[in-house]
Amino acid sequence: MSRPPLLAVCLPSYAEEETVGPVARTVAEGLERLGGRVRPLIVHVDCGSPDRTAARFRALRLPVPALQRVAPRGKGNALRTFFAVCGQEGARFALSFDTDLTAVTPRWVAAFADPLLDGTAQAVLPAYPRSAYEASATHHLALPAVFARTGRLVPQPIGGEFGLDLDVVDPAGLDWSGSTLRFGVDIALTFRMLERARTVALAAPGVKRHKPSFFHLSEVFAEVAETTLRLAAAGPVTAAAEVSGGDGPALWPGSWAHRAASRALFERARTGLLRQGQSVPAWADPALPGWAAERWVRSLSAALADAGLPGADPAAAARALTPLFVVRATSFWLAAERGGLPAARTALLDQAYALRRTAHPAPTV
């Protein structure tokens, strides 16, 4: 009788002392519920947390086997270390859950594991609703860029959580350098899944809630954009995978708790663009959302096209896009507040289709 396959779960962390324990215990309970279908292993990879994150994990008494490793700072570094452990331990399947989650339940594990174990998918990405006032790099960069380059509507290309059949989607083939070692790793993995897997399933475990990410807005964008542009420079992506149930982003109301800070961020970005000679509508101008959407699609399309030119610098191009991205994100929040979620979702889909048309214009007769 053959042994059940090893399913390894990565818990990457940096300064998550309040949430690492609850997340680890919840994931362990979810793994237990899988029963004898797998041999479970939790791998906590801490990126040099300055607080008690690593000590909190070491003190846990989990009902499933667990390891702890240390990596340089950056989510990509954590996942690279994790995948090395998978190779050493002979893991067949890999899952990952961010450790800043504040509303994760044991059924999340089955939502990501079941399609892999049943053989109905070789990769799993999340399709949970995200707040209209969060996930800006997802909504305005990752989702439309993935759609433009692959023709696949993936609601959460950088959602944080995923599942992989390591025999099919071998992460060793990634370019483990630059921003892929930081926040750019999720979109790099998404492109890898779409290239290698036959079917990508979408897990819908419920609304995702985590520690506020607004104050990392520019940092996350710059790193995701750098990886996206570097991948664009490598040439077109042939997506082998069918995405089961992909029909665009799902939104939930959330709370615009950072509204005042959003306006301050907008004003700084607008000032920088005005100094560059661009005419940017003011915060209270009703034309702002439409202007920002049109300008954003045009600028992102140009950046994707220019990425493959000789001498292109993805990091510099990402930095150049950042002020306009901030204007687009904050203008979208204004529009969502005024028009509601259905209109906001339609705007995101329109944006994705516009970038797809711009990147792949219909042939002229």
NORHU-V743699 format. One line per field, one symbol per residue. ss: DSSP state (H for helix, E for strand, - for the rest). A space follows every 50 residues. Layout:
ss = ???
//
This chain:
ss = ----EEEEEEEEE------HHHHHHHHHHHHHH-HHHEEEEEEEEE---- --HHHHHH-------EEEEE----HHHHHHHHHHHHHHH---EEEE---- E-----HHHHHHHHHHHH----EEEE---EE----HHHHHHHHHHHHHHH -----------EEEE-----HHH----HHHH---HHHHHHHHHHHH--EE EEE------E---HHHHHHHHHHHHHHHHHHHH--------EEE------ EE------HHHHHHHHHHHHHHHHH------------HHHHHHHHHHHHH HHHHHH-------HHHHHHHHHHHHHHHHHHHHHHHHHH-HHHHHHHHHH HHHHHHHHH------
//
